[in-house]
Amino acid sequence: MKLSAAIRAGCAGSRQIFDRLFDEKNGLDVVGACMVGAGFPKLRFIHDFREKYHDELRRKVKCPDCIESGPVEDMLAHLNDEHRMTRELIADFLESRDL
Ligand SMILES: [Zn+2]
């Protein structure tokens, strides 16, 4: 499963939050949604998630909204927390880069 598809799956039934992966009220940021959608639903599986998507998460991309660039994992948090981009738009962005 691609990261973009995992995000879309994780968006179903959750609301977007900022500055943390999960909350107790079904909130998920984009990385949390990606983890849940990819089948790693508990925070303690974040290591397994990072291992499974190691290459994708380390790939460098440019921010579509500013001059920042960096690995996908950092860019996900950047788009979610700093630009407050919706998770669906972040999934579109990843999909346009074949991720
Ligand atoms: Zn940016």
Boltz pocket constraint, residues with backbone or C-beta under 6 A from the ligand:
constraints:
  - pocket:
      binder: B
      contacts: [[A, 63], [A, 64], [A, 65], [A, 66], [A, 67], [A, 68], [A, 78], [A, 83]]
      max_distance: 6.0
